[in-house]
Amino acid sequence: METFGYGGHPVAYVRRGAGDPVILLHNGGMSHAIWRHQIEALARSREVFALDLPGYGRSPGPPGGLTLHGYADLLGAFAGHVARGPVALAGNCMGAAISLTYARRRPAAVSALVLVNPLTEATFTRGVLGGLHLAGRYAPGIARPVARAAARWRVPEKAARRMLRLQLGRGDGELTRDPELLACWANPHQIRTLTGTLQDMSSYGALDRIGPGEDLPPLYVIWGGRNRILPARAGARLVARLRPRAAVNLRDAGHLPMLEAPETVTGLIERFLADAGTAPARRSRSRSRSQEQVPAEARAVAAQAQAAATEAQAAAADARDGA
């Protein structure tokens, strides 16, 4: 991997291919590894950059990671370092929020914006882990000591597998035993960085208030219909505000659709980038030209939430036992 110096810390990234640049950003808790299939496929026609954000993968970063606006600053610096013109951005969860935040600042610097399960305060609060944020807001005297203790945890493999299972639409499978994904949870910086993101969740709330008249680059959304971290039901509300050119719901995917349905997600990204390249750079989002609506209700949300809550509690118990 190559490195880019930022804030006194190395930021690791993978570079592949040649052509128009596209930058891939992962979700909290993971690394560039979630984009493994898309990196190689997109590199056939584009120059692809996939980062390990500070605090994840091979990028140590400052304690607690960066704020949302700090990550957007980093993205801007990195884009300026690797590209001379506009870049396409694709991000998952936190990576989508960072991409959207940067695009709001500099819409002309972004040729296309592909948001996968975008993280906002509202989408997180309605997920199975949303209680963590609510506890921090309404019971900070309890939440802060717990967060400080959690930041010292070293996640054992059993707990890491549970956390991976929680992110998958079908719950189990080879991905829960994938060494590269499990290694993300072994990163000693990760829990501290995730805790920092949780404490900064109010910043992500700004994305819930985006208005239809806001100037943005060509925008596309992919959501996992079985996403328990950021439910599709909450995602439908966000999509209604964003009014993207296209919004696709992958019924059986969860929080990591690029790994769960790699060929489908790769095909969608390629289609979206091609669409953005044949249309004006930006236009009014008052009405989408071609929009496949995310369903208003995710299937069996209540049952999924109950099962996911059990998994989350078990993972937390495993982490405490392994601390």
ZIGIFEN-V228636 format. One record per pair of residues at least 12 apart in sequence whose ideal C-beta (glycine too) atoms are under 8 Angstrom apart, sorted by the first residue. I is the first residue (numbers start at 1). J is the second residue. Records with the same first field share a line. If there is no record, write none. Layout:
I=J  J
This chain:
1=13  14  52  58
2=14  15
4=77  78  81  82
6=54  74  77  78
7=54  62  74
9=54  59  60  61  62
10=59  60
11=51  52  53  54  59  61  74  78
12=32  51  52  57  58  59
13=32  49  50  51  52  78
14=32  39  48  49  50
15=47  48  49  82
16=39  40  43  47  48
17=42  43  44  45  46  47  48
18=46  47
19=45  46  47
20=46  47  88  111  277
21=46  47  48  49  79  82  83  87  88
22=42  46  47  48  49  87  88  89  90  273
23=49  50  51  75  78  79  82  87  88  89  90  99
24=38  39  48  49  50  51  90  91  95
25=51  53  75  89  90  91  92  94  95  96  98  99
26=50  51  52  53  56  57  91  92  94  95
27=92  93  94  95  117  119  255  256
28=56  93  94  119  193  194  197
29=56  163  167  184  185  190  194
30=56  57  92  181  184  256
31=52  56  57  58  180  184
32=50  51  52  57
33=57  180  181  184
34=92  181  256  258  259
35=50  258
36=180  259
37=258  259  262  263  265  266
38=90  258  262  265  266  269
41=266  270
42=266  269  270
46=88  273
47=82
49=78  82
51=78
53=65  66  71  74  94  95  98
54=66  71  74  193
55=187  189  190  192  193  196
56=184  187  189  190  193
57=184  187
60=189
61=189  193
63=189  192  196
64=151  192  193  195  196  199
65=189  192  193  194  196  197
66=196
67=196  200  203
68=97  98  101  200  203  204
69=101  203
71=94  98  101
72=98  101  102  105
75=89  98  99  102
76=102  105  106  109
79=102  109
86=108  109  110  111  217  281
87=109  110  111
88=110  111  112  113  114  273  276
89=102  103  110  112  113  114
90=114  116  269
91=114  115  116  118
92=116  117  255  256  258
93=116  117  118  119  229  230  255
94=119  197
95=116
96=115  116  117  118  119
97=118  119  120  204  207
99=113  115
100=113  115  118  207
101=206  207
103=216  217  219
104=210  214  216
107=215  216  217  282
108=217  281  282
110=217
111=217  218  273  276  277  281
112=217  218  219  220  272  273  276  277
113=216  217  218  219  220
114=220  221  222  268  269  272  273
115=219  220  221  222  242  244
116=221  222  223  257  258  265
117=222  223  224  227  229  230  235  255  257
118=207  221  230  235  238
119=204  230
120=204  205  207  208  238
121=133  201  202  204  205  207  208
122=205  208  234  237  238
123=230  231  234  235  238
124=201  204  229  230
125=234
126=230  231  233  234
127=227  228  229  230  231  234
128=166  228  229  305  308  309  312
129=229  312
132=198
133=198  201
136=198  199  201
147=195  198  199
150=191  195  319
151=191  192  195
152=191  323
153=191  319  320  322  323
154=186  188  322  323
155=185  186  190  191  319  322
156=318  319  321  322
157=182  186
158=318  322
159=185  315  316  318  319  322
160=182  184  185  186
161=176  177  182
162=311  312  314  315  318
163=185  315
164=176  178  181  182  185
165=311
166=228  229  255  308  311  312  315
167=228  229  254  255  256
168=254  255  256  260
169=224  225  226  227  252  253  254  255  257  260
170=226  252  254  260
171=307
175=256  259  260
181=259
207=238
208=238  241
210=241  242
211=241
212=241  243  285  286
213=284  285  286
214=285
215=282
216=282  285
217=276  281  282
218=245  272  275  276  279  281  282
219=242  244  245  285
220=244  245  246  247  248  268  272  275  276
221=235  239  242  244  246  247  248  294
222=247  248  250  257  265  268
223=235  239  247  248  249  250  294
224=250  253  254  255  256  257  260
225=249  250  251  252  253  295  298  299
226=251  252  253  254  298  299  304
227=253  254  255  298
228=254  255  304  305  307  308
229=254  255
230=255
231=298  301  305
232=249  294  295  297  298  301
233=296  297  298  301
235=294
236=293  294  295  296  297
239=293  294
242=285
243=285  286  287  288  291
244=285  288  291
245=272  275  276  288  289  290  291
246=272  275  288  290  291  292
247=288  291  292  293  294
248=268  292  294
249=292  293  294  295
250=264  265
251=299
